[in-house]
């Protein structure tokens, strides 16, 4: 069985093993999410053609925010995230806005922001202690006390893959295009 390899962000330092696997799977899930937006206008990326409130531009923004926030958690620890009970009405409003392509925002802009966050994550994966764990912020959905960097990265992969599936359904509703098949 061939070992997975990936290039560090400099493009010169090959990574192998677990780090290469994490980068490869995360890269693949990101590709499919981004691919759903190919050849779309800003209006199409902002549209909600299904019964859901989700739109493609908003999904890209959401996944960008999720990845950014969780990487901040890996690097900075628990203080990078608020406890659920400390969330303000403004925090909840920002979360709603994260799922929409707002006036003045463009698909190209949110894709660029996603690429910047992805580059930061990829560089971090090359050097982070995957076993380093931080206590999770208090929230009703966390059943565990702490997550390691490895578990956070697996969560980012799962979140991205889940939303790539949502995006594929939305894209098909827009113009019949599919990401696969």
VENWOHU-V550211 format. One record per residue. N is the residue number from 0. RES is the residue in three letters. SS is DSSP state (H for helix, E for strand, - for the rest). Layout:
# VENWOHU-V550211
<<N & RES & SS> <N & RES & SS>>
This chain:
# VENWOHU-V550211
<<0 & UNK & -> <1 & UNK & -> <2 & UNK & -> <3 & UNK & -> <4 & UNK & E> <5 & UNK & E> <6 & UNK & E> <7 & UNK & -> <8 & UNK & -> <9 & UNK & -> <10 & UNK & -> <11 & UNK & -> <12 & UNK & -> <13 & UNK & E> <14 & UNK & E> <15 & UNK & E> <16 & UNK & H> <17 & UNK & H> <18 & UNK & H> <19 & UNK & H> <20 & UNK & H> <21 & UNK & H> <22 & UNK & H> <23 & UNK & H> <24 & UNK & H> <25 & UNK & H> <26 & UNK & H> <27 & UNK & H> <28 & UNK & H> <29 & UNK & H> <30 & UNK & H> <31 & UNK & H> <32 & UNK & H> <33 & UNK & H> <34 & UNK & H> <35 & UNK & -> <36 & UNK & -> <37 & UNK & -> <38 & UNK & -> <39 & UNK & -> <40 & UNK & -> <41 & UNK & H> <42 & UNK & H> <43 & UNK & H> <44 & UNK & H> <45 & UNK & H> <46 & UNK & -> <47 & UNK & -> <48 & UNK & -> <49 & UNK & -> <50 & UNK & -> <51 & UNK & -> <52 & UNK & -> <53 & UNK & -> <54 & UNK & -> <55 & UNK & H> <56 & UNK & H> <57 & UNK & H> <58 & UNK & H> <59 & UNK & H> <60 & UNK & H> <61 & UNK & H> <62 & UNK & H> <63 & UNK & H> <64 & UNK & H> <65 & UNK & H> <66 & UNK & H> <67 & UNK & H> <68 & UNK & H> <69 & UNK & H> <70 & UNK & H> <71 & UNK & H> <72 & UNK & H> <73 & UNK & H> <74 & UNK & H> <75 & UNK & H> <76 & UNK & -> <77 & UNK & H> <78 & UNK & H> <79 & UNK & H> <80 & UNK & -> <81 & UNK & -> <82 & UNK & -> <83 & UNK & H> <84 & UNK & H> <85 & UNK & H> <86 & UNK & -> <87 & UNK & -> <88 & UNK & H> <89 & UNK & H> <90 & UNK & H> <91 & UNK & H> <92 & UNK & H> <93 & UNK & H> <94 & UNK & H> <95 & UNK & H> <96 & UNK & H> <97 & UNK & H> <98 & UNK & -> <99 & UNK & -> <100 & UNK & -> <101 & UNK & -> <102 & UNK & -> <103 & UNK & -> <104 & UNK & -> <105 & UNK & -> <106 & UNK & H> <107 & UNK & H> <108 & UNK & H> <109 & UNK & H> <110 & UNK & H> <111 & UNK & H> <112 & UNK & H> <113 & UNK & H> <114 & UNK & H> <115 & UNK & H> <116 & UNK & H> <117 & UNK & H> <118 & UNK & H> <119 & UNK & H> <120 & UNK & H> <121 & UNK & H> <122 & UNK & H> <123 & UNK & H> <124 & UNK & H> <125 & UNK & -> <126 & UNK & -> <127 & UNK & -> <128 & UNK & -> <129 & UNK & -> <130 & UNK & -> <131 & UNK & -> <132 & UNK & E> <133 & UNK & E> <134 & UNK & E> <135 & UNK & -> <136 & UNK & -> <137 & UNK & -> <138 & UNK & -> <139 & UNK & -> <140 & UNK & -> <141 & UNK & -> <142 & UNK & -> <143 & UNK & -> <144 & UNK & -> <145 & UNK & E> <146 & UNK & E> <147 & UNK & E> <148 & UNK & H> <149 & UNK & H> <150 & UNK & H> <151 & UNK & H> <152 & UNK & H> <153 & UNK & H> <154 & UNK & H> <155 & UNK & H> <156 & UNK & H> <157 & UNK & H> <158 & UNK & H> <159 & UNK & H> <160 & UNK & H> <161 & UNK & H> <162 & UNK & H> <163 & UNK & H> <164 & UNK & H> <165 & UNK & H> <166 & UNK & H> <167 & UNK & H> <168 & UNK & H> <169 & UNK & H> <170 & UNK & H> <171 & UNK & H> <172 & UNK & H> <173 & UNK & H> <174 & UNK & H> <175 & UNK & -> <176 & UNK & -> <177 & UNK & -> <178 & UNK & -> <179 & UNK & -> <180 & UNK & ->>
